[in-house]
């Protein structure tokens, strides 16, 4: 416990504006809770709208000089950040577990994943290209240059408190943009610590500004409507994303949105059963199911259903639930009581409509916001969890007969982030992949996230892509210069 206290006390808890740590207006604070115990681990500054505007002022003031900073210098700051995160992974992982709840081993995995965004975009910073072209009539030339879009507003969720920030900060820094970032109120510590590390890595004052607040709408809406920010990037629910897009429309802000998911996982009878079960466990239980990429609906071809259900139930039943700091824990708590109650309501609804709990199916005993790893069989198509994102350790199983039926059920949702597909038939793999209405597909694997690959969805799952060679494009404007040679 002394190590936990040491890590928390070493983390900044004030707002980071213009390169300085400062209290919120009026000295207001908000509590950060350990979801495994329900107790407060510390208090952080609770920003007001005036604090938010001060952060935007700092970003705007730093923009011109930062945009003129050589790409190599920007890349070296990202590379040093990567190195610092790697060196201090144990400390960063423990801090994340204390505020978010996931097992320390998973937190270390997220720190490694987050750090890779900085390494990737350190390399992309020096690869921002332009163009030179002879006009079609031969009488002129076209010059094409790519410049930073300008000050950015970044809003991140609580489920991946380091990685979701790194996925936005990395390309913004590489492109030459300044930014104001607001982490989720449940998990602000990871972002505050990251700001400290980036300052140590040499990031100039005003490039990254961090505001923590319980009043996300009240603080961020004035910044969106202000007009000086030129880019808004949000990861979170589709409901909130729609509101932010409406607000951004008034100032024609460029937006990128990584929104909700309702991922189908299809297992065909010709699939490798071992790979399918392993993939389902990864796709379902990464982050305890609290992920937009989590398998939300598992459809198994009828001949394979009984054996698949048996194996998946055995694996889920063997998972150890507990505080993420304890040895051997596989599944930590849900983030808060609201999320736990939502998962309970969805499961209760499915069972009331005829689903059977093969394991789990109820809230775990004791303090904290725990829910038992659950497998539901015979889940009817009318159940709410077929339409609503679960965000918890619940695997609903539904059988299907034909390929067309599987595709139809998979696509019957407003969301389109990711799908998972297990089959040993190459023709089917390509055929179904082309038909699935999602931005990403895991083919015979249960994880798709990679800093070197474009992450994003279609339909109500968002706009734009993060990561990969296209990730920096969201932070660059294209400028065309027409050259007269006469």
N, C-alpha and C positions, 0 to 999 in steps of 0.2 A: 504493500500500500504506500510506503514511503516513496518508492520509485514513481508511482502514479502521481502523487502529489508534487513531486519534483518536476515531472514533465509538464503538468498543468501550470505550475507557478512560473516555469520558464517561457510560457507562451504569452505573447502580447495580448492585451484585452481591450486596447483603445482603438479608435478609428485611425486609419493611416491615410493622411491627406497631405499632398505636396511634400512627401518624404519625411513627414513628422508624425509621431504618435500623439494623439490628443483625445481628451475626453469629449463625449457628446455634449451638445448644447444642454445646459442645465444639469450636467452630470448624471443624466439618466443612464440606467443600465438594464440589461435583460439577463435572466438566468440561463445557463447551459446545463442541461440535464443529462445524467447518465441513464439511458433507457433500460439498462439491466437492473437498476435499483430504484429508479424514480427520484433519486436525490440530486440536488444541485452540486455540480463540481466547481463552478466558478460563475462570475458575472462578467459580461462584456458590455462595451458601450452600446447604447441604444440610440442610433442616429435620428435626428429630426430632418424635415425637409431642408432646413437651412444648412445642415451639415452636408446633405447630399449636393446642394448647389455649390458649396465650398469645394467639394471633391471634383465636381465638374469644372469649376474655375481653374483648379490646379491642372487638370488634364488638358484643358484648352491652352493654358499658358505654356505648357511643356511641349505642345504638339509640333510646332515649327522646328525647334531645335532637334527634337527626337527624330523627325522625318528626315532631317539632313545628316543624321548620324550614319557613318558608313555601314553598309550591310554586314561586313565582317565583324565589326564591333558589336552590332546587335546580336549576331549569331554567337559570339564568344560569351556574352552574358547568359544566353540560354544554355550554352554548353556548361558553363560553371554552375548554373542552377541544377542541371542534371547531376553533376558530380556531387554537389552538396546534398541533394536529396538521397543519392545512393549511399553516401557516407553516413548519413543520419537516419537511415531507413527505420531502425529499431525505435528511435524516439518518436518519429513521425507516425509510425504505425500504432504505437501505444496511444498517442494522443487521439488519433482517429477512432480507435476502438472505444475510448472512454466517452467520446461525444456521440458516436454513431451506433456502436453496439456490436458490429461485426467481429468475428474472431480475429485475433492478432495476425494469424497466418494470412487471412484474407486481406487485412489492412496492409500487410507488407506487400502482397501482390498488387494492391492498388497503387501503393507508392512507386513500385517499379514501373507500373503501367503509366502513371502520371509523369514520371521522370522521362520516359521515352518520348513523350510529346515534346519536351524541351530539346532533347537530343535531335529528334527528327526535324523540328523547325529551325534549329541552329544550322542545319545543313541546307534547308530551303531558303534561308535568308539571303544567301549569296546566289540563288538561282532564279531571282525575279527577272524575267526576260521581257524584252520589247520586240520591235519589228521594224523592218525597212522594206519597202515595196515600191516597185515602179508602177505608176498609174496605168490602167489598162490602155489609155490612149498615148502613152509614152511621153506626155507633156509635163508630167509632174512626179512627185514622189510622196509616199505616205510614210510618216514616222508614227510608230505606236509605242507609247510608254505606259508603264504601270506605276501608279503612285499610291501611297497610303490613303485610305478612305477618310481618315481623320479620327477624332476622339470617339471612343466606343463605350457603350453601356453593356455590361455583361452580368447576367443573372444566372446563378447556379443552384442546383438542387442539393438536398441533404444526403442522398443515397451514395453518391461517390464524391465526397467533399473535396478531394484533391484532384482527381482525374478530370472531372468536368470543368474545373477551373483551368487546369493545365491545357486542356484541349482548346480553350478559347484564348488564354493568355499567350501561349506559344506562338500561334500564327500572328496575333496582333503585334507582339514585340518584333517578330521577324519582319513584318511588313512595314513597321515604322509608325504604328498607331499608339496613341496614349489611351488610357482606359479608366473607367470607374467600374469596380466589380462589387456586386452585392451577393454574398453567400447566403445560404438558407439560415434562418434564425436558429434552427435546431443544431446546426453543425458549423459554427463560424470559426472554430479554433484552427482547423487545418488550413484555411485560407489566410488567416492572420499570420500563422507561422510561415506559410509560403512567401508572404510579402516580406517578412523579415529575412528569409533566405535569399530572395531575389535582390534585396538591398545589399546584402553581404556579397552577392555575386557581381555587384557593380551597376545595378539598374538605377538610372538617374532619378532624382526627385520629380514627382508629378507624373511619371509614366504610368505607374500602377497606383491606384488609389482604392482603398478598401473601406466600405461602409457596412456596418452591421446594424440591423434594425429589426424590430418586431413588426413594423408598419411598412411592408414592402411597397404596397400601392401608394401610400401617402408620400413616401420618399422618392420612389422611382418615376412616378407619372410626371411630376414637374420636370424632371431631367429629360424625359422622352419628348415632352412638349416644348422644351426650351428652345430647340432649334440648333444649338451649337454642336451637340453630338450628331454624328453622321452614320452611326451603325448601332444596331441593337441585336444582341445574341442572347437567346434564352434557352435553357433546358429545363423542362418541367411538364406540367399537365397541359393537355390540349385546351382545357377550359381557360386557364390563365393565358396561354399562348394567344388565343383568339382576342382576348382583351388587349394584350400588348400590341398585336398587329393593328388593331383599330386605333390605338393611341399613336402608334408610329406613323400611320397613314397621314395624319395631319401635318407632319413635317417631312413626309416622304423619306423616312429613314430607311436605309438598307436594313433588312432583317434576315436573320437566320434562326430557325426554330427547330429544336429537337424535342418533339412532344411525346405524347403518350403512345403506348404500344398495346397490342393484343395478340402476341405472337402465336401462330399455330406451329405445332410440331407434328409432322406427318411421318408415320412409320408404315412402310409397305411390307407385304408378306415376304418379299425377297430380300429384305434388309438383313444385315449382319446383326443379330440380336444383341450380342455383347456391345457392339459399337452404339447401337440404338439406345440401350439402357444407360451406358456411360454418357452419351450425348444428352439424353433427357435429364440426367442428374445435373450436368453442368448447366444446361439451358434453364432448368427450373430453379436450382438451388444456389447459383452464384449470388452472393450478397443476401442469402436467405430468401431469395425470390423478390427482393425489393430492387428490381431493375426493370427499366423500360424494355430491355431485350429478353426478359424472362419468358419462358414458354408458358403461355397462359391457357392454351387449349391443346391437349394432346390427343391426336386422332390416330388410331391404330387399326390397320386392316384386320378384319374379323378373325381370320385363321391364326393370327399371331397374338391376339388380344390377351388370352388367358395367361400364356407364358410371360408376356411382357409385363402384365399387371402383377404377377407373382414376384418377378425379379425386382421390379421397381419398388414394390411394397417392402420387400426385404431390405433393400438399400436405404429407403427412407426411414424405416423402423429402427435401423442401426445407428442413425445419426444422434449424436449427443447434443442436447440443448443446454445452454447455460451462458454465464457471463463470458464475454469474449476474451477476457484476460486469463481465464482458467485453462489449464492444460487439457488437450484432447477435445475441446469444444468444437463442434462442427457448425452449429447454428446459434446465432445470438438472438437478442430480442428484436422486435419490430421497433420502429423509431419512436412511437408514442402511443398513448391510449386510443387516440382517434383511428390510427392505422390498424391497430389490433382489433378494435371493434368492427371496422369495415370488413376485415378478413373473416371474422366470426359471422357477420351478417350474410356474407356471400356463401359461406359454407352451409350455414343453417338453411338458407334459401334452397340450395341445391339438394340437400338431404330431404327437405320438406317436399320436393318435387320428385323424389324417387331415387336419388343417388345414394350409393352405399359407401361408407367410410371404411376402406380396407386397413387403414392405420390412421391414428390421429383423429382430427375432427373436432378438437376443442381447445380452449385456452389452457395454457400450462399453469400449474399451481405456482404460488409464491409471488414475490415482488417482481417488479419489472413488467415489460410488455411482451411477454413470450406467447408464441402460439406453436402448437405441436406440428411437426412435419406431417403432412396429410396427403393421402392418396384417395381420390374419389372415383369409384367405378360407376358405369351406367349413368353418366351425367346427361340429363336431358338437354336438348337443344334450346329449350325455353328458359334454362337456368340463367340467372343474372351474370354469373361468372363466365358465361360464354360470350357476353357482350362487354363486360366491365373489366378493367385491368385489376388483377388481384393484388399485386404487390405484397406477396407473402408466400410462405412455404407450402403451397397447396397445388397438387398436381391433379387436374381433372381429366379423366380418361373417357373417351367416346369412340365407339367402334365405327368403321365405315366399310362399305363393300367394294366400291369401284373407284378408280382414279378420278373420274369426273366428279363423283360425290365428294371426295376428299378436297379437291380444288375448290369446289363450290362452297363448302363449309369454311375452308381456310380464308377465302376472300370475302365472306359475308360479315364484314366489319367496316366501320368507318376508318379504322387505323390501317397503317401499312408500313411499319418500321422494319420488321425482320420476320422471316420464316425459317423453319428448320425442316430438312427433308432427308429421310434415310431410305436408301434403296441401293441395290447392287446392279440395277439395270440402267446402263448409261443413257439409252434413248429416253427412258422415263425421267431420268434426272434432268436432262436438258429440256424435255417437253414440259414437265411440271414447273421447272424454274422459270421458264418463259411465261407461264400462265399465272404464277403467283404475283399478287399485287403488293409487293413490298420492295423497299429500297435495298434490302440486304437479304441474303440467303445463306444459311449454314448447311452445306451439303455433306452429309455424313460426319458432321461435327456439331458440337453444342455451344460453340462460342465463335463470334464473328469479330469482336472488337480488336482492333490493331491500329496503333498510331500511323502506320504506313498505308492504311486503307481508308477509302472515303466512307464515313459513317453518316447515315441519315435515312429518312423515310419519305414516303409518298402519302397521298390522301391527307387524312387529318393527323398524320404523324410528323408533319413538319415541312420546312423549306430549307434548301441548301444542304451542304455537306461539310463535315468537320473531319480533319485528319487527311492523310494521304497527300498526293501531289496537288490536289485541288483545294486542300484545306485553307491555304493561304489566299486563294482567290477571293474569299468572302471579305477580306480586309484590304483589297486593292481596287482602285478605280482604273479604268482604261482611258487614256487620253490620246487622241489622234491629232496629228499635226499635218496639215496639207502644205506641201512645199512647192512653190512655183519656180521653175527653172528658167523661165523666159527672161 
